Amino acid sequence: MMSLSDLTILNMIKDPNQREKGYRTLVETYQRRVYSIIRKMVIIHEDADDILQNTFIKAFRNINSFQSNSSLYTWLYRIAVNESLNFLEKKKKKYFFPVENHEETMKSYIDQSPLIDGDEIQRILQKSLLKLPEKQRLVFNLKYYEDLSYEEISKITDTSIGALKASYHHAVKKIESDLKTE
């Protein structure tokens, strides 16, 4: 369901005299939240920044195909999630990363990056999340960090609510087990 602000943004974008302001408002309204989920998926700020730009470029190009049966937020998240998953897949193929090497690279980045906020517990949690399959990590991030409902996540990921609940449950169990060993 679209909110009043979504409707306002879309009306500005459709108005040739306010199109630029509408796009700027769209970015200002959703940039932080969209960046947050991308960053949790790819970890590295520079990669997240590139994916964020690609997400909004894709949204701008396809704004006319947006159907008002979901919110702009859900639609943008879906684009961002797909862009993030595609990026991770390409990166693995490009560098022929075995999963373990890619995981070690990302763990190293978490340890060394001044851009990763939080104390030691947060760093341990982030490393634990890297061990999850990408889909489980995505579901966990959307549910735990973004506090989205299963229905919203279902629209973003095009996955059944039952499968999402199972994914989240498995992710939580794996994280709990991992944290116990730390």
Stockholm file with secondary structure:
# STOCKHOLM 1.0

chainA/1-182         MMSLSDLTILNMIKDPNQREKGYRTLVETYQRRVYSIIRKMVIIHEDADDILQNTFIKAFRNINSFQSNSSLYTWLYRIAVNESLNFLEKKKKKYFFPVENHEETMKSYIDQSPLIDGDEIQRILQKSLLKLPEKQRLVFNLKYYEDLSYEEISKITDTSIGALKASYHHAVKKIESDLKTE
#=GR chainA/1-182 SS CCCHHHHHHHHHHHSTTTHHHHHHHHHHHHHHHHHHHHHHHHCCHHHHHHHHHHHHHHHHHHGGGCCTTSCHHHHHHHHHHHHHHHHHHHHHHHTTCCHHHHHHHHHHHHHHCTTSCSCHHHHHHHHHHHTSCHHHHHHHIIIIISCCCHHHHHHHHTCCHHHHHHHHHHHHHHHHHHHHHC
#=GC SS_cons         CCCHHHHHHHHHHHSTTTHHHHHHHHHHHHHHHHHHHHHHHHCCHHHHHHHHHHHHHHHHHHGGGCCTTSCHHHHHHHHHHHHHHHHHHHHHHHTTCCHHHHHHHHHHHHHHCTTSCSCHHHHHHHHHHHTSCHHHHHHHIIIIISCCCHHHHHHHHTCCHHHHHHHHHHHHHHHHHHHHHC
//
